[in-house]
């Protein structure tokens, strides 16, 4: 069976980092899915670790430990690959609705992923059938 | 471990007539599967809502999303470290 390839939105990554025992973190531990994310997302979460750890209510060390666990499960789509598809019609369509969603659409196009996992209403509108709130079971 | 629970419920006459016409179907299994699917969906929905109502997640997501968007736009314009790399 072909494995699902799924890009995770910022809201998904953040939910898993802030609630490591929550449903989102449980889902990201699934082995039947290849998880992907734009490299910019992980750069941001690492570079502002102190600020985000404070907002999350945990220490910086704990934040970095959680982030390392996330990075171990998520394949990063490099900046060069994201920039190569910046003018793709799907990326431009998403950017017209919300420019901040463009990196995730670019990750989707660049990686050839099947789905984008999000909790962002704008993405459900922009990418019907591709943006999902729940990643379906593959078996 | 919680013991199994027995449920009893009524079906309307029109539905009962259809059920009776198909004795080859294991209706108990069909009902059990339907209840399981609905229960799991309700549980997922509750856990998602729980996370969505966590103000920490909303606050961090708002910052991250706009900054990552800016990184992507800056890279397109040749600004930023990754674009230069």
Backbone of each chain as ProteinMPNN parsed JSONL, in Angstrom:
{"seq_chain_A": "XXXXXXXXXXXXXXXXXXXXXXXXXXXXXXXXXXXXXXXXXXXXXXXXXXXXXXXXXXXXXXXXXXXXXXXXXXXXXXXXXXXXXXXXXXXXXXXXXXXXXXXXXXXXXXXXXXXXXXXXXXXXXXXXXXXXXXXXXXX", "coords_chain_A": {"N_chain_A": [[0.835, -1.203, 0.0], [0.476, 2.285, -0.792], [2.111, 4.8, 1.016], [0.711, 7.486, 2.874], [1.436, 10.89, 2.259], [1.909, 13.706, 4.084], [1.621, 17.135, 4.651], [2.295, 19.216, 7.411], [0.608, 21.847, 9.007], [1.409, 25.026, 10.629], [-0.198, 25.308, 12.917], [-0.675, 22.694, 13.674], [1.868, 21.615, 14.231], [2.559, 23.281, 16.355], [0.553, 22.681, 18.239], [1.24, 20.042, 18.834], [3.696, 20.458, 20.02], [3.125, 22.014, 22.271], [1.248, 20.538, 23.662], [2.303, 17.73, 24.416], [1.193, 15.339, 25.154], [-1.17, 15.24, 23.907], [-3.897, 14.812, 21.468], [-3.054, 15.537, 18.87], [-0.253, 15.265, 18.978], [-0.159, 12.537, 19.437], [-1.155, 11.594, 17.002], [0.868, 12.422, 15.277], [2.756, 10.585, 15.88], [2.158, 8.432, 14.422], [3.006, 5.691, 12.319], [2.244, 5.097, 9.804], [2.216, 7.149, 8.061], [3.936, 9.583, 6.119], [5.318, 12.406, 7.335], [5.562, 15.868, 6.614], [7.108, 19.155, 6.439], [7.48, 22.705, 5.847], [10.824, 23.88, 5.743], [11.272, 26.386, 6.798], [9.466, 26.599, 8.894], [10.411, 24.938, 10.989], [12.843, 26.188, 11.39], [12.002, 28.64, 12.424], [10.694, 27.856, 14.812], [12.85, 26.902, 16.211], [14.653, 29.055, 16.318], [13.343, 31.033, 17.798], [13.076, 29.878, 20.293], [13.218, 30.495, 23.04], [11.291, 32.5, 23.453], [8.941, 31.14, 22.583], [8.9, 28.95, 24.284], [8.404, 30.177, 26.702], [5.832, 31.187, 26.242], [4.548, 28.794, 25.929], [4.713, 27.749, 28.403], [6.732, 26.155, 29.346], [10.158, 25.116, 30.029], [13.085, 26.315, 28.208], [14.831, 24.311, 27.547], [13.206, 22.056, 27.657], [11.436, 22.701, 25.626], [13.176, 22.614, 23.434], [13.799, 19.921, 23.52], [11.339, 18.761, 22.918], [11.005, 19.805, 20.37], [13.118, 18.624, 19.009], [12.232, 16.015, 19.036], [10.043, 16.271, 17.393], [11.213, 17.075, 14.983], [12.55, 14.761, 14.397], [10.554, 13.184, 13.431], [9.442, 14.45, 11.299], [9.804, 15.234, 7.922], [11.786, 17.665, 6.419], [10.973, 20.157, 4.06], [13.111, 21.646, 1.945], [14.218, 25.133, 1.743], [15.026, 25.895, -0.842], [13.58, 24.182, -2.49], [11.003, 25.008, -1.877], [11.013, 27.621, -2.804], [11.316, 27.162, -5.477], [8.804, 26.516, -6.375], [7.251, 28.712, -6.034], [5.701, 30.199, -7.783], [3.752, 28.525, -8.598], [0.417, 27.639, -9.555], [-1.356, 26.761, -7.571], [-0.067, 27.48, -5.209], [-0.035, 30.25, -5.498], [-2.784, 30.746, -5.493], [-3.509, 30.039, -2.892], [-1.962, 31.897, -1.497], [-3.223, 34.232, -2.223], [-5.507, 34.185, -0.67], [-4.533, 33.973, 1.975], [-1.492, 35.175, 2.627], [0.298, 34.158, 4.491], [-0.138, 31.477, 4.507], [1.081, 30.444, 2.338], [3.723, 29.161, 2.443], [3.146, 26.55, 3.285], [1.491, 25.541, 1.349], [3.333, 25.604, -0.688], [5.116, 23.698, 0.247], [3.528, 21.474, 0.013], [3.16, 21.274, -2.787], [5.841, 21.155, -3.685], [6.779, 18.811, -2.526], [5.076, 16.926, -3.452], [3.066, 15.957, -1.863], [0.142, 14.301, -0.445], [-1.829, 15.364, 1.205], [-2.762, 18.199, 3.275], [-2.457, 18.859, 6.568], [-4.357, 20.578, 8.82], [-5.782, 23.217, 10.908], [-6.894, 25.409, 9.974], [-9.291, 27.464, 8.789], [-9.257, 28.961, 6.422], [-7.575, 27.53, 4.768], [-9.029, 25.199, 4.373], [-10.971, 26.169, 2.712], [-9.455, 27.12, 0.56], [-8.151, 24.831, -0.341], [-9.933, 22.509, -1.014], [-10.651, 19.161, -0.166], [-7.991, 18.576, -0.051], [-6.803, 19.942, 2.073], [-7.094, 18.902, 5.334], [-8.783, 18.156, 8.452], [-8.527, 15.944, 9.935], [-6.334, 13.297, 9.583], [-6.821, 10.655, 7.45], [-7.145, 7.152, 8.287], [-4.893, 4.668, 7.055], [-5.145, 2.008, 6.798]], "CA_chain_A": [[0.0, 0.0, 0.0], [1.24, 3.53, -0.847], [2.013, 5.569, 2.253], [0.229, 8.862, 2.729], [2.422, 11.941, 2.531], [1.067, 14.773, 4.627], [2.292, 18.347, 5.14], [1.651, 19.735, 8.62], [0.517, 23.295, 9.142], [2.001, 25.531, 11.87], [-1.072, 25.062, 14.072], [-0.531, 21.285, 14.056], [3.181, 21.466, 14.876], [2.524, 23.991, 17.643], [-0.297, 21.904, 19.161], [2.009, 18.871, 19.279], [4.783, 20.907, 20.893], [2.615, 22.542, 23.53], [0.574, 19.45, 24.401], [2.946, 16.504, 23.924], [0.362, 14.165, 25.452], [-2.476, 15.479, 23.274], [-4.301, 14.012, 20.31], [-2.231, 15.881, 17.702], [1.05, 14.619, 19.168], [-0.398, 11.087, 19.24], [-1.294, 11.362, 15.563], [2.181, 12.592, 14.637], [3.568, 9.393, 16.174], [1.739, 7.353, 13.514], [4.056, 5.225, 11.417], [1.697, 4.794, 8.477], [2.175, 8.407, 7.306], [5.176, 10.369, 6.033], [4.989, 13.794, 7.7], [6.462, 16.859, 6.003], [6.865, 20.553, 6.823], [8.468, 23.627, 5.249], [11.991, 24.07, 6.618], [11.127, 27.686, 7.49], [8.689, 26.407, 10.126], [11.28, 24.413, 12.041], [13.827, 27.251, 11.674], [11.34, 29.621, 13.275], [10.447, 27.259, 16.13], [14.143, 26.744, 16.887], [15.315, 30.35, 16.538], [12.64, 31.775, 18.856], [12.753, 28.865, 21.305], [13.032, 31.106, 24.368], [9.977, 33.167, 23.447], [7.844, 30.17, 22.468], [8.872, 28.12, 25.501], [7.742, 30.989, 27.732], [4.398, 31.213, 25.93], [4.03, 27.434, 26.088], [4.726, 27.417, 29.825], [7.759, 25.14, 29.676], [11.509, 25.649, 29.939], [13.665, 26.294, 26.858], [15.413, 22.978, 27.349], [12.093, 21.146, 27.373], [10.953, 23.075, 24.279], [14.132, 22.09, 22.449], [13.673, 18.45, 23.523], [10.106, 18.462, 22.168], [11.247, 20.17, 18.969], [13.991, 17.578, 18.447], [11.374, 14.833, 18.824], [9.207, 16.585, 16.223], [12.087, 17.062, 13.796], [12.889, 13.361, 14.108], [9.413, 12.524, 12.788], [8.953, 15.25, 10.172], [10.791, 15.501, 6.865], [11.737, 19.089, 6.079], [11.035, 20.524, 2.638], [14.083, 22.749, 2.002], [13.856, 26.449, 1.208], [15.234, 25.942, -2.301], [12.448, 23.48, -3.119], [9.811, 25.861, -1.686], [11.129, 28.783, -3.7], [11.199, 26.694, -6.872], [7.382, 26.387, -6.755], [6.545, 29.897, -5.51], [4.757, 30.717, -8.782], [2.776, 27.482, -8.942], [-0.928, 28.255, -9.464], [-1.973, 26.422, -6.292], [0.599, 28.305, -4.195], [-0.516, 31.628, -5.681], [-4.194, 30.796, -5.088], [-3.525, 30.031, -1.421], [-1.377, 33.168, -1.049], [-4.211, 35.306, -2.409], [-6.443, 34.139, 0.467], [-3.734, 34.34, 3.145], [-0.086, 35.028, 2.236], [1.04, 33.373, 5.486], [-0.351, 30.039, 4.271], [1.809, 30.053, 1.119], [4.818, 28.189, 2.615], [2.612, 25.19, 3.48], [1.051, 25.14, 0.009], [4.559, 25.35, -1.449], [5.638, 22.399, 0.723], [2.635, 20.46, -0.57], [3.462, 21.151, -4.218], [7.243, 20.756, -3.878], [7.016, 17.427, -2.069], [4.107, 16.018, -4.063], [2.299, 15.336, -0.777], [-1.268, 14.029, -0.733], [-2.744, 16.153, 2.041], [-2.229, 19.225, 4.178], [-3.18, 18.716, 7.845], [-4.467, 21.928, 9.364], [-7.023, 23.619, 11.58], [-7.083, 26.752, 9.446], [-10.491, 27.501, 7.932], [-8.913, 29.519, 5.105], [-6.988, 26.458, 3.957], [-10.107, 24.274, 3.965], [-11.633, 26.836, 1.584], [-8.524, 27.216, -0.581], [-7.711, 23.512, -0.817], [-10.935, 21.504, -0.658], [-10.259, 17.776, -0.468], [-6.549, 18.407, 0.206], [-6.626, 20.367, 3.467], [-7.945, 18.061, 6.181], [-8.685, 18.352, 9.905], [-8.154, 14.623, 10.472], [-5.648, 12.49, 8.556], [-7.506, 9.359, 7.473], [-6.373, 5.925, 8.512], [-4.493, 4.106, 5.762], [-5.425, 0.559, 6.744]], "C_chain_A": [[0.877, 1.263, 0.0], [1.04, 4.296, 0.46], [1.491, 6.967, 1.957], [1.374, 9.812, 3.032], [1.641, 13.192, 2.903], [1.918, 15.928, 5.143], [1.543, 18.836, 6.384], [1.729, 21.26, 8.645], [1.156, 23.709, 10.479], [1.128, 25.193, 13.076], [-0.978, 23.616, 14.569], [0.792, 21.072, 14.807], [3.169, 22.099, 16.268], [1.683, 23.218, 18.667], [0.479, 20.702, 19.701], [3.127, 19.27, 20.245], [4.263, 21.348, 22.264], [1.901, 21.478, 24.361], [1.126, 18.114, 23.915], [2.159, 15.232, 24.232], [-0.983, 14.24, 24.757], [-2.713, 14.634, 22.035], [-3.41, 14.271, 19.097], [-0.86, 15.2, 17.8], [0.924, 13.109, 18.969], [-0.451, 10.757, 17.751], [0.059, 11.456, 14.855], [3.115, 11.414, 14.91], [3.19, 8.224, 15.262], [2.858, 6.992, 12.534], [3.549, 4.95, 10.009], [1.659, 6.028, 7.577], [3.58, 9.008, 7.265], [4.794, 11.819, 6.276], [6.016, 14.736, 7.105], [6.126, 18.251, 6.515], [7.869, 21.449, 6.115], [9.605, 23.872, 6.24], [11.894, 25.375, 7.413], [10.407, 27.53, 8.834], [9.592, 25.931, 11.267], [12.382, 25.417, 12.402], [13.238, 28.238, 12.679], [11.16, 29.08, 14.7], [11.739, 27.099, 16.921], [14.741, 28.108, 17.248], [14.645, 31.183, 17.627], [12.223, 30.85, 19.996], [12.452, 29.496, 22.67], [11.647, 31.736, 24.483], [8.833, 32.144, 23.45], [7.754, 29.265, 23.696], [8.144, 28.876, 26.612], [6.232, 31.005, 27.501], [3.762, 29.839, 26.166], [3.979, 27.015, 27.548], [5.692, 26.294, 30.161], [9.132, 25.792, 29.573], [12.032, 25.535, 28.51], [14.236, 24.909, 26.539], [14.334, 21.969, 26.95], [11.536, 21.423, 25.975], [11.864, 22.469, 23.205], [14.05, 20.564, 22.362], [12.444, 18.042, 22.702], [10.308, 18.723, 20.672], [12.116, 19.103, 18.285], [13.167, 16.325, 18.144], [10.502, 15.048, 17.589], [10.033, 16.48, 14.938], [12.447, 15.621, 13.402], [11.765, 12.664, 13.336], [8.992, 13.209, 11.488], [10.083, 15.521, 9.181], [10.67, 16.969, 6.46], [11.824, 19.292, 4.567], [11.93, 21.765, 2.579], [13.623, 24.025, 1.308], [13.983, 26.501, -0.317], [14.057, 25.287, -3.038], [11.172, 24.315, -3.007], [9.837, 27.028, -2.674], [10.953, 28.385, -5.165], [9.734, 26.614, -7.327], [6.567, 27.62, -6.326], [5.506, 30.447, -6.487], [3.766, 29.66, -9.263], [1.365, 28.045, -8.713], [-1.616, 27.945, -8.133], [-1.387, 27.282, -5.157], [0.092, 29.751, -4.279], [-1.965, 31.773, -5.228], [-4.317, 30.84, -3.568], [-3.025, 31.378, -0.891], [-2.359, 34.324, -1.2], [-5.197, 35.348, -1.245], [-5.725, 34.545, 1.754], [-2.258, 34.101, 2.806], [0.721, 34.165, 3.224], [0.845, 31.867, 5.322], [0.485, 29.523, 3.093], [2.94, 29.037, 1.361], [4.333, 26.743, 2.725], [2.097, 24.642, 2.14], [2.271, 24.819, -0.85], [5.17, 24.002, -1.039], [4.832, 21.257, 0.116], [3.011, 20.202, -2.033], [4.879, 20.595, -4.412], [7.48, 19.29, -3.522], [6.103, 16.425, -2.753], [3.269, 15.308, -3.021], [0.823, 15.191, -1.159], [-2.2, 15.011, -0.027], [-1.992, 17.224, 2.816], [-3.081, 19.162, 5.447], [-3.179, 20.065, 8.552], [-5.721, 22.096, 10.209], [-7.406, 25.03, 11.123], [-8.234, 26.753, 8.435], [-10.166, 27.986, 6.517], [-8.334, 28.438, 4.192], [-8.028, 25.424, 3.53], [-10.835, 24.841, 2.736], [-10.729, 26.805, 0.347], [-8.184, 25.854, -1.186], [-8.733, 22.432, -0.458], [-10.486, 20.106, -1.082], [-8.778, 17.509, -0.222], [-6.232, 18.812, 1.648], [-7.616, 19.575, 4.331], [-7.722, 18.371, 7.658], [-8.249, 17.06, 10.587], [-7.505, 13.839, 9.334], [-6.254, 11.082, 8.593], [-6.569, 8.188, 7.74], [-6.048, 5.305, 7.163], [-4.773, 2.614, 5.685], [-6.859, 0.28, 7.147]], "O_chain_A": [[1.89, 1.317, 0.696], [-0.085, 4.419, 0.946], [1.796, 7.552, 0.917], [2.175, 9.578, 3.937], [0.814, 13.675, 2.129], [2.817, 15.736, 5.962], [0.312, 18.866, 6.406], [2.76, 21.863, 8.349], [1.412, 22.87, 11.343], [1.643, 24.833, 14.135], [-1.18, 23.351, 15.755], [0.831, 20.44, 15.863], [3.694, 21.535, 17.228], [2.066, 23.115, 19.832], [0.386, 20.381, 20.885], [3.463, 18.525, 21.165], [4.891, 21.082, 23.289], [1.938, 21.502, 25.591], [0.498, 17.44, 23.098], [2.416, 14.177, 23.651], [-1.849, 13.397, 24.99], [-1.859, 13.854, 21.613], [-3.05, 13.339, 18.379], [-0.371, 14.63, 16.825], [1.812, 12.481, 18.392], [0.132, 9.772, 17.299], [0.356, 10.673, 13.953], [4.142, 11.264, 14.25], [3.811, 7.162, 15.312], [3.552, 7.858, 12.001], [4.33, 4.609, 9.12], [1.138, 5.972, 6.463], [4.319, 8.951, 8.248], [4.03, 12.399, 5.504], [7.209, 14.434, 7.095], [5.009, 18.505, 6.967], [8.982, 21.019, 5.813], [9.367, 24.051, 7.435], [12.368, 25.462, 8.546], [10.705, 28.243, 9.792], [9.538, 26.465, 12.375], [12.806, 25.497, 13.555], [13.888, 28.619, 13.652], [11.445, 29.777, 15.674], [11.731, 27.152, 18.151], [15.269, 28.293, 18.345], [15.314, 31.959, 18.309], [11.157, 31.017, 20.588], [11.531, 29.068, 23.366], [10.932, 31.538, 25.465], [7.88, 32.266, 24.22], [6.662, 28.861, 24.098], [7.367, 28.292, 27.368], [5.45, 30.858, 28.44], [2.598, 29.736, 26.551], [3.296, 26.054, 27.903], [5.5, 25.569, 31.137], [9.248, 26.913, 29.076], [11.505, 24.77, 27.702], [14.133, 24.416, 25.416], [14.516, 21.153, 26.047], [11.207, 20.497, 25.234], [11.401, 21.898, 22.217], [14.208, 19.982, 21.289], [12.497, 17.108, 21.901], [9.843, 17.96, 19.826], [11.876, 18.732, 17.136], [13.376, 15.661, 17.128], [10.253, 14.112, 16.829], [9.608, 15.882, 13.949], [12.623, 15.313, 12.224], [12.005, 11.662, 12.662], [8.275, 12.625, 10.675], [11.166, 15.974, 9.553], [9.571, 17.454, 6.191], [12.647, 18.675, 3.891], [11.562, 22.818, 3.1], [12.771, 24.007, 0.42], [13.138, 27.085, -0.995], [13.604, 25.779, -4.071], [10.355, 24.331, -3.928], [8.827, 27.37, -3.289], [10.497, 29.181, -5.985], [9.455, 26.642, -8.526], [5.339, 27.566, -6.267], [4.541, 31.088, -6.071], [3.03, 29.882, -10.224], [1.147, 28.831, -7.791], [-2.372, 28.77, -7.621], [-2.107, 27.745, -4.272], [-0.174, 30.387, -3.26], [-2.34, 32.793, -4.65], [-5.13, 31.586, -3.024], [-3.595, 31.932, 0.049], [-2.34, 35.275, -0.417], [-5.673, 36.421, -0.873], [-6.234, 35.354, 2.529], [-1.824, 32.954, 2.708], [1.701, 33.526, 2.841], [1.57, 31.073, 5.922], [0.583, 28.316, 2.877], [3.104, 28.125, 0.55], [5.029, 25.818, 2.307], [2.242, 23.458, 1.837], [2.249, 23.878, -1.643], [5.677, 23.262, -1.882], [5.378, 20.215, -0.246], [3.16, 19.055, -2.454], [5.088, 19.678, -5.205], [8.292, 18.615, -4.154], [6.318, 15.216, -2.655], [2.806, 14.191, -3.249], [0.327, 15.861, -2.065], [-3.217, 15.434, -0.578], [-0.774, 17.167, 2.989], [-4.29, 19.387, 5.397], [-2.121, 20.623, 8.844], [-6.602, 21.236, 10.223], [-8.145, 25.741, 11.804], [-8.156, 26.128, 7.377], [-10.724, 27.491, 5.539], [-8.579, 28.439, 2.986], [-7.921, 24.842, 2.451], [-11.255, 24.1, 1.847], [-11.176, 26.504, -0.76], [-7.958, 25.739, -2.39], [-8.427, 21.532, 0.324], [-10.01, 19.897, -2.197], [-8.351, 16.355, -0.187], [-5.494, 18.123, 2.352], [-8.821, 19.585, 4.081], [-6.638, 18.787, 8.068], [-7.678, 17.081, 11.677], [-8.071, 13.734, 8.245], [-6.212, 10.402, 9.619], [-5.372, 8.239, 7.455], [-6.842, 5.403, 6.228], [-4.652, 2.018, 4.616], [-7.283, -0.876, 7.164]]}, "seq_chain_B": "XXXXXXXXXXXXXXXXXXXXXXXXXXXXXXXXXXXXXXXXXXXXXXXXXXXXXXXXXXXXXXXXXXXXXXXXXXXXXXXXXXXXX", "coords_chain_B": {"N_chain_B": [[-10.543, -3.059, 33.942], [-13.261, -1.753, 32.041], [-16.413, -3.312, 32.15], [-18.298, -4.975, 29.495], [-21.132, -3.318, 28.031], [-24.629, -3.584, 27.806], [-26.874, -2.529, 25.346], [-30.204, -1.493, 24.748], [-32.542, -0.736, 22.29], [-35.178, 0.932, 20.474], [-36.411, 0.352, 17.165], [-37.945, 2.035, 14.435], [-41.094, 0.943, 12.92], [-40.99, 0.788, 10.041], [-38.257, 0.56, 9.517], [-37.68, -1.757, 10.931], [-39.055, -3.6, 9.365], [-37.45, -3.722, 7.099], [-35.063, -4.667, 8.209], [-35.937, -7.179, 9.057], [-36.34, -8.358, 6.635], [-33.849, -9.055, 5.881], [-32.339, -11.371, 7.075], [-29.874, -12.463, 6.763], [-27.978, -10.62, 7.371], [-25.823, -9.573, 9.944], [-27.089, -7.793, 12.193], [-26.547, -6.896, 14.744], [-23.777, -6.706, 14.767], [-23.488, -4.749, 12.838], [-24.729, -2.539, 14.085], [-23.002, -2.279, 16.273], [-20.585, -1.605, 15.034], [-21.292, 0.835, 13.854], [-21.837, 2.386, 16.102], [-19.313, 2.361, 17.263], [-17.758, 3.755, 15.328], [-18.991, 6.293, 15.419], [-18.593, 6.969, 18.087], [-15.801, 7.083, 18.256], [-15.318, 9.174, 16.464], [-16.6, 11.261, 17.819], [-15.009, 11.399, 20.072], [-12.527, 12.141, 19.009], [-13.233, 14.659, 18.01], [-13.813, 15.996, 20.406], [-11.282, 16.022, 21.59], [-9.843, 17.536, 19.765], [-11.149, 20.002, 19.942], [-10.526, 20.608, 22.563], [-7.767, 21.091, 22.343], [-7.854, 23.219, 20.562], [-8.989, 25.166, 22.11], [-7.039, 25.896, 23.792], [-5.335, 28.557, 24.962], [-2.594, 28.999, 24.753], [-1.732, 27.593, 22.538], [-3.061, 28.938, 20.501], [-1.877, 31.484, 20.717], [0.887, 31.034, 20.242], [0.761, 29.871, 17.708], [-0.224, 32.001, 16.148], [1.927, 33.836, 16.154], [3.976, 32.256, 15.043], [2.957, 31.54, 12.54], [2.734, 33.983, 11.132], [5.38, 34.841, 11.128], [6.721, 32.779, 9.786], [5.532, 33.001, 7.334], [6.548, 35.483, 6.615], [9.272, 34.889, 6.462], [9.261, 33.248, 4.208], [8.404, 35.032, 2.234], [10.446, 36.945, 2.374], [12.591, 35.373, 1.57], [11.932, 34.96, -1.068], [12.407, 37.432, -2.041], [15.054, 37.529, -1.907], [16.08, 38.156, 0.543], [17.263, 37.318, 3.878], [18.732, 34.431, 5.503], [18.469, 31.797, 4.479], [17.782, 32.145, 1.84], [20.049, 33.284, 0.888], [21.807, 31.263, 1.159]], "CA_chain_B": [[-11.148, -2.849, 32.609], [-14.712, -1.548, 32.1], [-17.116, -4.452, 31.541], [-19.156, -4.671, 28.341], [-22.436, -2.769, 28.401], [-25.671, -4.003, 26.869], [-27.805, -1.457, 24.993], [-31.469, -1.911, 24.129], [-33.193, 0.435, 21.717], [-36.286, 0.652, 19.559], [-36.297, 0.814, 15.771], [-39.307, 2.283, 13.933], [-41.634, -0.213, 12.188], [-40.524, 0.687, 8.651], [-36.879, 0.061, 9.542], [-37.74, -3.148, 11.384], [-39.481, -4.422, 8.23], [-36.267, -3.929, 6.24], [-34.15, -5.538, 8.959], [-36.491, -8.537, 9.041], [-36.199, -8.894, 5.267], [-32.444, -9.429, 5.637], [-31.823, -12.148, 8.215], [-28.482, -12.854, 6.513], [-27.09, -9.571, 7.904], [-25.638, -9.571, 11.401], [-27.415, -6.41, 12.538], [-25.866, -6.529, 15.994], [-22.416, -6.269, 14.388], [-23.633, -3.471, 12.112], [-24.987, -1.489, 15.088], [-21.798, -2.112, 17.091], [-19.603, -0.871, 14.223], [-21.762, 2.223, 13.681], [-21.645, 3.074, 17.39], [-17.864, 2.553, 17.44], [-17.317, 4.842, 14.436], [-19.507, 7.566, 15.919], [-17.95, 7.24, 19.381], [-14.409, 7.483, 17.988], [-15.381, 10.513, 15.851], [-16.947, 12.221, 18.88], [-13.851, 11.518, 20.956], [-11.529, 12.939, 18.277], [-13.733, 16.042, 17.971], [-13.657, 16.579, 21.748], [-9.861, 16.259, 21.85], [-9.417, 18.653, 18.907], [-11.702, 21.228, 20.535], [-9.73, 20.831, 23.774], [-6.514, 21.722, 21.917], [-8.143, 24.517, 19.935], [-9.362, 26.166, 23.112], [-5.862, 26.176, 24.618], [-4.863, 29.88, 24.508], [-1.154, 28.972, 24.456], [-1.587, 27.13, 21.152], [-3.506, 30.035, 19.623], [-0.905, 32.582, 20.772], [2.14, 30.656, 19.568], [0.47, 29.665, 16.281], [-0.359, 33.305, 15.485], [3.281, 34.382, 15.932], [4.749, 31.383, 14.145], [2.42, 31.576, 11.179], [3.076, 35.221, 10.429], [6.841, 34.923, 10.941], [7.123, 31.826, 8.742], [5.091, 33.634, 6.086], [7.498, 36.545, 6.293], [10.518, 34.232, 6.032], [9.064, 32.773, 2.835], [8.373, 36.207, 1.338], [11.802, 37.517, 2.356], [13.448, 34.494, 0.764], [11.593, 35.201, -2.482], [13.008, 38.709, -2.432], [16.502, 37.421, -1.745], [16.507, 38.519, 1.895], [17.288, 36.182, 4.789], [19.891, 33.553, 5.428], [18.258, 30.612, 3.647], [17.796, 32.55, 0.432], [21.432, 33.576, 0.53], [22.593, 30.022, 1.223]], "C_chain_B": [[-12.662, -2.733, 32.746], [-15.423, -2.746, 31.454], [-17.966, -4.012, 30.351], [-20.513, -4.182, 28.826], [-23.455, -3.169, 27.344], [-26.615, -2.827, 26.625], [-29.074, -2.066, 24.388], [-32.093, -0.66, 23.54], [-34.262, 0.011, 20.714], [-35.923, 1.079, 18.146], [-37.729, 1.018, 15.263], [-39.77, 1.117, 13.043], [-41.111, -0.341, 10.754], [-39.101, 0.138, 8.572], [-36.859, -1.412, 9.96], [-38.117, -4.075, 10.222], [-38.285, -4.725, 7.318], [-35.284, -4.889, 6.922], [-34.622, -6.994, 8.891], [-36.369, -9.194, 7.673], [-34.783, -9.391, 4.978], [-31.861, -10.174, 6.842], [-30.365, -12.576, 8.019], [-27.491, -11.829, 7.068], [-27.028, -9.672, 9.424], [-25.849, -8.131, 11.889], [-26.743, -5.966, 13.825], [-24.459, -6.013, 15.677], [-22.469, -4.921, 13.672], [-23.84, -2.326, 13.11], [-23.718, -1.206, 15.897], [-20.756, -1.295, 16.327], [-19.991, 0.6, 14.075], [-21.537, 3.021, 14.97], [-20.155, 3.342, 17.62], [-17.354, 3.729, 16.598], [-17.725, 6.201, 14.994], [-18.819, 7.958, 17.228], [-16.521, 7.732, 19.174], [-14.39, 8.899, 17.407], [-15.68, 11.574, 16.914], [-15.757, 12.452, 19.802], [-12.757, 12.367, 20.301], [-11.951, 14.415, 18.296], [-13.527, 16.721, 19.329], [-12.184, 16.921, 22.005], [-9.312, 17.395, 20.981], [-9.892, 19.974, 19.517], [-10.909, 21.612, 21.784], [-8.424, 21.547, 23.412], [-6.766, 23.108, 21.332], [-8.484, 25.583, 20.964], [-8.209, 26.453, 24.073], [-5.267, 27.513, 24.143], [-3.377, 29.903, 24.17], [-0.935, 28.57, 22.993], [-1.971, 28.243, 20.177], [-2.447, 31.134, 19.567], [0.369, 32.233, 20.005], [1.899, 30.478, 18.07], [0.416, 31.007, 15.538], [1.015, 33.894, 15.176], [4.027, 33.578, 14.879], [4.273, 31.54, 12.713], [2.843, 32.854, 10.449], [4.587, 35.321, 10.186], [7.331, 33.968, 9.848], [6.709, 32.374, 7.371], [6.072, 34.698, 5.638], [8.838, 35.959, 5.821], [10.415, 33.8, 4.568], [9.083, 33.945, 1.857], [9.754, 36.851, 1.233], [12.727, 36.692, 1.469], [13.185, 34.706, -0.725], [12.25, 36.485, -2.986], [14.529, 38.688, -2.252], [17.01, 37.873, -0.397], [16.61, 37.241, 2.715], [18.413, 35.238, 4.485], [19.692, 32.397, 4.452], [18.324, 30.96, 2.169], [19.232, 32.77, -0.034], [22.258, 32.302, 0.443], [22.58, 29.288, -0.106]], "O_chain_B": [[-13.283, -3.509, 33.472], [-15.077, -3.149, 30.343], [-18.309, -2.837, 30.215], [-20.985, -4.578, 29.891], [-23.185, -3.103, 26.145], [-27.099, -2.203, 27.57], [-29.014, -3.026, 23.62], [-32.169, 0.37, 24.21], [-34.25, -1.101, 20.186], [-35.206, 2.062, 17.956], [-38.626, 0.257, 15.624], [-38.947, 0.394, 12.481], [-40.821, -1.447, 10.299], [-38.777, -0.647, 7.681], [-36.107, -2.211, 9.403], [-37.586, -5.178, 10.096], [-38.133, -5.845, 6.831], [-34.748, -5.8, 6.291], [-33.827, -7.914, 8.695], [-36.303, -10.418, 7.56], [-34.54, -10.057, 3.972], [-30.99, -9.654, 7.539], [-29.699, -12.994, 8.966], [-26.306, -12.127, 7.219], [-28.047, -9.833, 10.096], [-24.899, -7.353, 11.983], [-26.406, -4.793, 13.981], [-24.01, -5.016, 16.241], [-21.608, -4.064, 13.872], [-23.208, -1.276, 12.999], [-23.394, -0.052, 16.175], [-20.12, -0.405, 16.891], [-19.147, 1.492, 14.158], [-21.105, 4.173, 14.935], [-19.777, 4.408, 18.106], [-16.617, 4.584, 17.089], [-16.926, 7.136, 15.04], [-18.503, 9.127, 17.449], [-16.08, 8.677, 19.829], [-13.564, 9.725, 17.794], [-15.085, 12.652, 16.909], [-15.526, 13.572, 20.257], [-12.138, 13.206, 20.955], [-11.139, 15.302, 18.56], [-13.117, 17.88, 19.394], [-11.873, 17.973, 22.564], [-8.422, 18.131, 21.408], [-9.133, 20.94, 19.597], [-10.652, 22.79, 22.03], [-8.022, 22.493, 24.09], [-6.005, 24.045, 21.568], [-8.288, 26.773, 20.715], [-8.384, 27.171, 25.057], [-4.748, 27.588, 23.029], [-2.941, 30.741, 23.38], [-0.077, 29.122, 22.304], [-1.301, 28.462, 19.167], [-2.151, 31.657, 18.492], [0.867, 33.035, 19.215], [2.727, 30.881, 17.254], [0.947, 31.132, 14.435], [1.248, 34.393, 14.075], [4.626, 34.129, 13.956], [5.076, 31.657, 11.788], [3.258, 32.808, 9.291], [5.017, 35.831, 9.151], [8.237, 34.299, 9.083], [7.432, 32.231, 6.385], [6.394, 34.814, 4.456], [9.456, 36.478, 4.891], [11.356, 33.963, 3.791], [9.696, 33.869, 0.792], [10.182, 37.253, 0.151], [13.538, 37.234, 0.717], [14.104, 34.638, -1.541], [12.597, 36.619, -4.159], [15.199, 39.707, -2.424], [18.219, 37.971, -0.188], [16.106, 36.196, 2.304], [18.975, 35.226, 3.39], [20.598, 32.047, 3.695], [18.841, 30.197, 1.353], [19.586, 32.486, -1.178], [23.274, 32.253, -0.25], [23.19, 28.226, -0.23]]}, "name": "protein", "num_of_chains": 2, "seq": "XXXXXXXXXXXXXXXXXXXXXXXXXXXXXXXXXXXXXXXXXXXXXXXXXXXXXXXXXXXXXXXXXXXXXXXXXXXXXXXXXXXXXXXXXXXXXXXXXXXXXXXXXXXXXXXXXXXXXXXXXXXXXXXXXXXXXXXXXXXXXXXXXXXXXXXXXXXXXXXXXXXXXXXXXXXXXXXXXXXXXXXXXXXXXXXXXXXXXXXXXXXXXXXXXXXXXXXXXXXXXXXX"}
